[in-house]
Amino acid sequence: MDEDKIARAVERRRQLADRNMGAVVDLLRRREELRGIYPAADLVAENVGWAV
């Protein structure tokens, strides 16, 4: 793999991670009853939510 291809793959992975975290935060914002079910999602919502 050439360096340009690797850089694109890394950027794409970062974008997907950002989108997924944003989706978790949005879901927990809309559906408060889901809080406390999956601690990792709560952690994302509390610590990343302000940035999304």
C-alpha positions in Angstrom: 0.0 0.0 0.0 1.3 3.4 -0.8 1.4 6.2 1.7 -1.4 8.2 0.1 -3.7 5.2 0.3 -2.8 4.7 3.9 -3.5 8.3 4.7 -6.9 8.1 3.1 -7.8 5.0 5.0 -6.7 6.6 8.3 -8.8 9.7 7.6 -11.8 7.6 6.6 -11.5 5.6 9.8 -11.4 8.8 11.9 -14.5 10.2 10.1 -16.4 7.0 10.8 -15.4 7.0 14.5 -16.5 10.7 14.7 -19.8 9.9 13.1 -20.4 6.8 15.3 -19.7 8.8 18.5 -22.0 11.5 17.3 -24.7 9.0 16.7 -24.4 7.6 20.2 -24.5 11.0 21.7 -27.6 11.9 19.6 -29.4 8.7 20.5 -28.8 9.1 24.3 -30.0 12.7 24.0 -33.2 11.6 22.3 -33.8 8.5 24.4 -32.9 9.2 28.0 -34.3 5.8 29.1 -31.3 4.2 27.5 -28.8 5.8 29.9 -27.3 3.3 32.2 -27.8 0.3 30.0 -24.3 0.3 28.4 -21.7 2.2 30.5 -19.4 2.8 27.5 -22.1 4.6 25.7 -22.8 6.7 28.8 -19.1 7.6 29.0 -19.1 8.7 25.3 -22.2 10.8 25.8 -20.8 12.5 28.9 -17.2 13.1 27.7 -17.7 13.7 24.0 -21.2 15.0 23.8 -20.2 18.6 24.4 -17.9 18.5 21.4 -20.3 17.0 18.9 
